[in-house]
Amino acid sequence: MFFKTAKFLIFGLLILLAIFSLLSYLPPFKGFYKIRAVMSGSMEKSVPQGSLILNQWSEDKNFKIGDIITYRRPDVKDFFITHRIKAIEKDGLFYFFKTQGDQVPEPDKWRIGQPLIEGKVIFIIPLLGYLYVFVQSPPGFLFFIFLPAAWIIFEEIKNIR
């Protein structure tokens, strides 16, 4: 009974992760939704450390003070930050945002424009980010993909005999 329940829970978690992972690649969602794991504590309480978040792309004019956004850090390639908008500046046709983490005493040192913004956080699942990051690592791949596949193959061979 325990193994059936554990198998069901693991299978359910894997299906949930697969759906979230594939969501950002499907045609109506491609480019509009991104999945990220928040691994820092700078947004604690609003976005707990280890959360899995879903970002939705939006035009810069639709953001408002208080929105939580994920953006690419301007001085580091492929480093994403999820912080709250604290101020909005308009320069001609363009909007720029000052952000700050809820647990950080000072605002971020840069202004963020539309090209750096991945999207607004629309969904948060606490703790699932740890699993998401682990599954993407080589040990996680081994644990969640290779070992279950080997186990299923072994069980099928056993049933055939």
Disulfide bonds with the S-S distance in Angstrom:
none
